[in-house]
Amino acid sequence: MHEAKYSTYDIRVRAVRACLSGMPVANVAKAYQTHRSTVHRWVVRYENENSEKGLFRKPVSGRPRKLESLDELGLSSIVLKPASDFGYETDFWTCRRLLQVIRKEYEVEISKWTIWRRLREAGLTYQKPERKYFEADEAKRQKWIEEELPHIIEIVKQYRAILYFEDESNISMTALLGKTWAPRGKTPVQRVTGNRGGISAMSAISKRGDLIFTLLEKRIASDEIIHFLKQILQHHKRRHIVVVMDQAHPHTSKKTKAFIESQKRL
């Protein structure tokens, strides 16, 4: 049997949900590296409360906590707000930032390790967030799905065309420096080139995974897009091709549109 691990609220919830879905308790206990009796106890607590609220940790005997007024829900309510709401420059939380807010709001002195432990108890973990670009317009995206996508599917079926999705990216050749050990107070110096360069990558992938790509040592403009479209047509000499591209200027320029309109198979 595995040595029992510390359980967060999130682990308890997921374990109970697994049991309720029909997974054997022994399997759940093994998956979460705890004892089956512990999993049984979580299920009973859930059933007694008839909700996941029963899985919050209950007070135990011993020295009272310094921060009794801030429970797991209260702590989560702070962390799930952007840190910028509390006057910080960015939205991200660190233990130090949270410590400062709690000291100010609750006027209590607690350690960084106490904050770390309380965050774990609340089912919170230190994670790298996913990117979501604020330029994205969800209304336009939904309109494209409802209006443009059916038209694309219809064209593909009508001409028995091969559907490609095309995009570009730039790979910077600027030297990246990692961390190393050095005497305290003496920052090491690493010689690197001052010539900044990059590689432009252009690729298109089909529904079944066929990949066509090209690499360029310059910025991508209309001429490069046209050359790449010719490359796709050359690759499929007898088939109609449908290429989905975004609204970047090289894709929508007069020169690119004129070329597309001149091609019977594109």
C-alpha positions as CSV (number, residue, x, y, z in Angstrom):
1,M,0.0,0.0,0.0
2,H,1.2,3.5,-0.8
3,E,2.1,5.8,2.0
4,A,-0.9,8.1,2.6
5,K,-0.5,11.6,1.0
6,Y,-1.8,14.9,2.2
7,S,-5.3,15.4,0.8
8,T,-6.5,18.8,-0.4
9,Y,-10.2,19.7,-0.8
10,D,-9.9,19.1,-4.6
11,I,-8.5,15.6,-4.1
12,R,-11.3,14.7,-1.7
13,V,-13.9,16.0,-4.1
14,R,-12.5,14.1,-7.1
15,A,-12.2,10.9,-5.0
16,V,-15.8,11.0,-3.9
17,R,-17.0,11.8,-7.4
18,A,-15.1,8.7,-8.6
19,C,-16.8,6.5,-6.0
20,L,-20.2,7.9,-6.8
21,S,-19.6,7.2,-10.5
22,G,-19.1,3.5,-9.7
23,M,-15.4,3.2,-9.3
24,P,-14.4,0.7,-6.5
25,V,-13.2,2.3,-3.3
26,A,-10.0,0.2,-3.3
27,N,-9.2,1.5,-6.8
28,V,-9.9,5.1,-5.8
29,A,-7.7,4.8,-2.7
30,K,-4.9,3.4,-4.7
31,A,-5.2,6.2,-7.3
32,Y,-5.1,8.9,-4.7
33,Q,-2.5,7.1,-2.6
34,T,-4.5,6.9,0.6
35,H,-6.3,4.2,2.7
36,R,-9.6,2.9,1.6
37,S,-11.1,3.7,5.1
38,T,-10.2,7.3,4.5
39,V,-12.1,7.3,1.2
40,H,-15.1,5.7,2.9
41,R,-15.0,8.5,5.5
42,W,-15.0,11.1,2.7
43,V,-18.0,9.5,1.1
44,V,-19.9,9.4,4.4
45,R,-19.1,13.1,5.0
46,Y,-20.4,13.9,1.6
47,E,-23.6,11.9,2.1
48,N,-24.2,13.4,5.5
49,E,-24.1,17.0,4.1
50,N,-25.6,15.9,0.7
51,S,-23.1,18.1,-0.9
52,E,-19.4,18.7,-1.4
53,K,-19.4,21.1,1.5
54,G,-19.0,18.1,3.8
55,L,-15.5,17.6,2.4
56,F,-14.1,20.8,3.9
57,R,-11.7,20.1,6.7
58,K,-13.3,20.2,10.2
59,P,-11.6,22.0,13.2
60,V,-9.3,19.8,15.2
61,S,-8.1,20.0,18.8
62,G,-4.9,21.7,19.6
63,R,-3.6,25.3,19.5
64,P,-6.2,27.5,17.8
65,R,-5.3,28.9,14.4
66,K,-4.3,32.5,14.1
67,L,-6.6,33.1,11.1
68,E,-9.9,31.5,12.3
69,S,-12.0,34.2,10.5
70,L,-10.7,33.2,7.1
71,D,-11.9,29.8,6.0
72,E,-11.2,27.9,2.8
73,L,-14.1,29.6,0.9
74,G,-12.9,33.0,2.1
75,L,-9.3,32.3,1.0
76,S,-10.5,31.0,-2.3
77,S,-12.6,34.1,-2.9
78,I,-9.5,36.3,-2.5
79,V,-7.2,34.2,-4.7
80,L,-9.8,33.8,-7.5
81,K,-9.9,37.5,-7.9
82,P,-7.1,39.2,-9.9
83,A,-4.3,40.5,-7.7
84,S,-4.6,43.8,-9.5
85,D,-7.9,44.3,-7.6
86,F,-5.8,44.7,-4.5
87,G,-3.4,47.2,-6.0
88,Y,-0.8,45.0,-7.6
89,E,0.6,45.6,-11.1
90,T,-0.3,42.1,-12.4
91,D,-3.1,39.7,-11.9
92,F,-1.0,36.9,-10.5
93,W,-0.9,35.8,-6.9
94,T,2.2,34.8,-4.9
95,C,2.4,33.7,-1.3
96,R,4.1,37.0,-0.5
97,R,1.3,39.1,-2.1
98,L,-1.4,37.0,-0.3
99,L,0.5,37.4,2.9
100,Q,0.5,41.2,2.6
101,V,-3.2,41.3,1.8
102,I,-4.2,39.1,4.7
103,R,-2.0,41.1,7.1
104,K,-3.7,44.3,6.0
105,E,-7.3,43.0,5.8
106,Y,-7.2,40.8,9.0
107,E,-4.5,42.5,11.0
108,V,-2.8,39.2,11.9
109,E,0.8,38.1,11.7
110,I,1.2,34.7,10.0
111,S,4.1,33.1,8.2
112,K,4.5,32.4,4.5
113,W,4.4,28.6,5.2
114,T,1.1,29.0,6.9
115,I,-0.3,30.7,3.8
116,W,1.1,27.9,1.7
117,R,-0.5,25.2,3.9
118,R,-3.9,27.0,3.9
119,L,-3.8,27.3,0.1
120,R,-3.3,23.6,-0.2
121,E,-6.1,22.9,2.3
122,A,-8.4,25.0,0.1
123,G,-7.6,22.8,-2.9
124,L,-5.5,25.5,-4.6
125,T,-2.2,24.8,-6.4
126,Y,0.6,27.0,-7.9
127,Q,0.0,26.8,-11.6
128,K,1.1,28.5,-14.8
129,P,-2.0,30.1,-16.4
130,E,-3.1,29.5,-20.0
131,R,-3.0,32.4,-22.4
132,K,-6.2,34.0,-23.5
133,Y,-5.7,36.9,-25.9
134,F,-7.8,39.9,-25.0
135,E,-7.9,40.9,-28.7
136,A,-10.1,37.8,-29.4
137,D,-13.7,38.8,-30.1
138,E,-16.0,36.0,-28.9
139,A,-19.0,37.4,-30.7
140,K,-17.1,37.5,-34.0
141,R,-15.8,34.0,-33.4
142,Q,-19.3,32.7,-32.8
143,K,-20.6,34.5,-35.9
144,W,-17.8,32.8,-37.9
145,I,-18.8,29.4,-36.6
146,E,-22.5,29.9,-37.4
147,E,-22.1,31.6,-40.8
148,E,-18.7,31.0,-42.4
149,L,-17.9,27.4,-41.2
150,P,-21.1,25.9,-42.8
151,H,-20.2,27.6,-46.1
152,I,-16.6,26.1,-45.9
153,I,-17.9,22.6,-45.3
154,E,-20.4,23.0,-48.2
155,I,-17.6,24.0,-50.6
156,V,-15.4,21.2,-49.5
157,K,-18.2,18.7,-50.1
158,Q,-19.2,20.2,-53.4
159,Y,-15.7,20.0,-54.9
160,R,-14.4,17.1,-52.9
161,A,-11.7,19.5,-51.9
162,I,-8.8,19.0,-49.4
163,L,-9.2,21.3,-46.5
164,Y,-6.1,23.0,-45.0
165,F,-5.6,25.3,-42.0
166,E,-2.7,27.7,-42.5
167,D,-0.8,30.0,-40.1
168,E,2.6,31.5,-39.5
169,S,4.9,32.1,-36.6
170,N,8.3,33.7,-36.0
171,I,11.1,31.9,-34.2
172,S,13.5,34.3,-32.5
173,M,17.2,33.5,-32.7
174,T,18.0,35.8,-29.7
175,A,20.2,33.9,-27.2
176,L,18.3,32.7,-24.1
177,L,20.2,32.7,-20.8
178,G,19.4,30.2,-18.1
179,K,20.4,30.5,-14.4
180,T,23.8,29.4,-13.1
181,W,25.7,29.5,-9.8
182,A,28.0,32.4,-9.1
183,P,29.5,34.3,-6.0
184,R,26.8,36.2,-4.1
185,G,26.6,39.8,-5.3
186,K,28.6,39.1,-8.5
187,T,26.3,38.6,-11.5
188,P,28.0,36.5,-14.1
189,V,28.4,37.8,-17.7
190,Q,27.8,35.6,-20.7
191,R,29.0,36.8,-24.2
192,V,26.3,36.6,-26.8
193,T,25.8,38.0,-30.3
194,G,24.2,41.4,-30.7
195,N,22.8,40.4,-34.1
196,R,19.2,39.7,-33.6
197,G,17.6,37.5,-36.1
198,G,14.7,35.1,-36.6
199,I,13.1,32.5,-38.8
200,S,9.6,32.8,-40.1
201,A,7.7,29.5,-40.3
202,M,4.6,29.0,-42.5
203,S,2.6,25.8,-42.4
204,A,-0.7,24.3,-43.3
205,I,-2.2,21.1,-42.0
206,S,-5.1,19.1,-43.4
207,K,-7.9,17.3,-41.7
208,R,-6.1,14.0,-41.9
209,G,-2.8,15.4,-40.7
210,D,-0.9,16.1,-43.9
211,L,1.6,18.9,-43.3
212,I,3.1,21.4,-45.7
213,F,5.5,24.0,-44.4
214,T,8.3,26.4,-45.4
215,L,10.9,28.4,-43.5
216,L,12.0,31.9,-44.5
217,E,14.7,34.3,-43.2
218,K,12.5,37.3,-43.7
219,R,9.1,38.7,-42.7
220,I,6.1,37.1,-44.4
221,A,4.2,39.4,-46.8
222,S,1.8,38.8,-49.7
223,D,4.4,37.4,-52.1
224,E,5.4,34.7,-49.5
225,I,1.7,33.8,-49.0
226,I,1.1,33.5,-52.7
227,H,4.3,31.4,-53.1
228,F,3.1,29.1,-50.3
229,L,-0.4,28.7,-51.9
230,K,1.3,27.7,-55.1
231,Q,3.3,25.2,-53.2
232,I,0.1,23.6,-51.9
233,L,-1.5,23.5,-55.3
234,Q,1.6,21.9,-56.7
235,H,1.5,19.3,-54.0
236,H,-2.1,18.4,-55.1
237,K,-2.0,18.8,-58.8
238,R,-5.6,17.5,-59.5
239,R,-7.5,18.4,-56.4
240,H,-9.4,21.4,-55.4
241,I,-8.0,23.1,-52.3
242,V,-9.7,25.1,-49.5
243,V,-7.3,27.0,-47.2
244,V,-8.6,28.6,-44.0
245,M,-6.5,31.6,-42.9
246,D,-6.9,34.4,-40.4
247,Q,-7.4,38.1,-41.1
248,A,-3.7,39.0,-41.2
249,H,-2.9,41.6,-43.8
250,P,-0.8,39.3,-46.0
251,H,-3.9,37.0,-46.3
252,T,-6.3,39.8,-47.1
253,S,-4.3,42.1,-49.3
254,K,-5.4,42.9,-52.8
255,K,-2.5,41.1,-54.3
256,T,-3.3,37.9,-52.4
257,K,-7.0,38.1,-53.1
258,A,-6.3,38.6,-56.8
259,F,-4.1,35.5,-56.9
260,I,-6.8,33.4,-55.2
261,E,-9.5,34.6,-57.6
262,S,-7.3,33.6,-60.5
263,Q,-6.9,30.0,-59.4
264,K,-9.7,27.6,-60.4
265,R,-8.7,25.0,-57.9
266,L,-8.2,27.3,-54.9
